[in-house]
Amino acid sequence: MSDLESFRQDVRSWLEANCPPEMREPVRDEADLCWGGRNASFKNDAQRRWLELMAERGWTVPDWPRDYGGGGLSPAEAKILKQEMARIGARSPLYSFGISMLGPALLKYGTEAQKRRFLPEIARGEIRWCQGYSEPNAGSDLASLQTRAEDRGDNWVVNGQKVWTSYADKADWIFCLVRTEPKAPKHKGISFLLFDMATEGVSTRPIRLISGASPFCETFFDEVRVPRDQVVGEINKGWDVAKYLLGHEREMISGMGVAPGADGTLGRLLADKAGRDGEGRIADPFLRVDIARFDIDALAFGAMSERFLDELKAGRAHPAQPSMMKYAGTELNKRRNEIVMLAGGADFLEWESEASRGGKTAREWLRSKANSIEGGTSEIQLGIVAKRILELPGS
């Protein structure tokens, strides 16, 4: 038996023995997601226990170094763990912007003191982060941001506003882009700060979306004092950190395009809802064609995602690949939601009953429209692909 085969057997045995039955059920709603944090709220003891068990092994971040709370697994071992969790339907023990976005940036740009301070807390689910990037007049043109940080000796003093800060009202800390040199060209003079959301002068206000609910907030900074050692990377060179983090954010968002269901097909999930013909197929032939096309594209995207992640972990990925993945994944997710709504017909437009779980399907369909905006619009991603991958001439 090879080392990887032996590792797979060990992982399989451990998961079978330790993953609670409740953590093998499909995610139904927001309460089924564990976000951790200093004010963490657990749906049940099984959710808490699953986080503790996985964090103890470093498997919330299996490919991070052990010194920073990770599992120290090789890329091949981390892939096996992911496969074995999928085999039994195990939920992720922790959802975290610290894991998907900030952690990789700290591993690359953070000081040793910053890594040892923040990464183990992220891995254990003890700190919850939000992202302070977009502003009312700096969305797709993010480098136009105007939130400023003034040098006051031992501290930076931050003033300004961010918008679309997901879960800012629940976050413990924020990673935030600020302008530290107003006279520099717009991509220069930006720094990357970390600070506690409980700091005096920080306030948030929720934003409602058309779906009726939202994780988004407006976030305001009024004379917020931030210690100087909480800058990640070089002062005035935060754009480098920001771009690197955006690549990981786009990778995370692109995951929406991966095929759903244990067998990887939308058709099987929708057959009963859409109605079957005498041969057991989806009755509507036009809907059947749409689903088949989607399933083929989603399975192809899943294969492409696997290859991209392998290349990313090996350091061979093109810097613009996350933009390609983000565009493809979010467009697929919008298609998925459109097809689900078509399959359910008028019944899926219902909005408030217990039977529809508060209009879950309709709300997800509406929410999916934002996927091609957040993290950089589809138009921006296509522009990056055209320029950086296809090397087409600019205007």
WOSUL-V394890 format. One line per field, one symbol per residue. ss: DSSP state (a for helix, b for strand, c for the rest). burial: + if it has 9 or more other C-alpha atoms within 8 Angstrom, else -. A space follows every 50 residues. Layout:
ss: ???
burial: ???
This chain:
ss: ccaaaaaaaaaaaaaaaaccaaaacccccaaaccccccccccccaaaaaa aaaaaaacaaaccccaaaccccccaaaaaaaaaaaaacccccccccaaaa aaaaaaaaaccaaaaaaaaaaaacccccbbbbccbccbcccaaacccbbb bcccbbbbbbbbbcccccccccbbbbbbbccccccccccbbbbbbbcccc cbbbbbccccccccccbbbbbbbbbbbaaabbccccbaaaaaaaaaaaaa aaaaaaaccccccccaaaaaaaaacbcccccbccaaaaaaaaaaaaaaaa aaaaaaaaaaaaacccccccaaaaaaaaaaaaaaaaaaaaaaaaaaaaac cccccccccaaaaaaaaaaaaacccccaaaaaaaaaaaacccccc
burial: -----+++--++--+---+---+++-------+++++----+---+++-+ +++++--+++++++++-++++++-+-++-++--++---+++-++++++++ ++++++--+++--+++--+++++++++++++++++--++--+-++-+++- +---++++++++++++++--+++++++++++-----+++++++++-+-+- ++-+-+++--+--+-+++++++-+++---++++-+++++-++-+++++++ +-++-++++----++++--++--+++-----++---++-+++-++-+++- ++--+--+-+++----+--++++++++++++++++++++++-++---+++ +-+--+-++++++++++++-+++--+++-+++-++++-+------
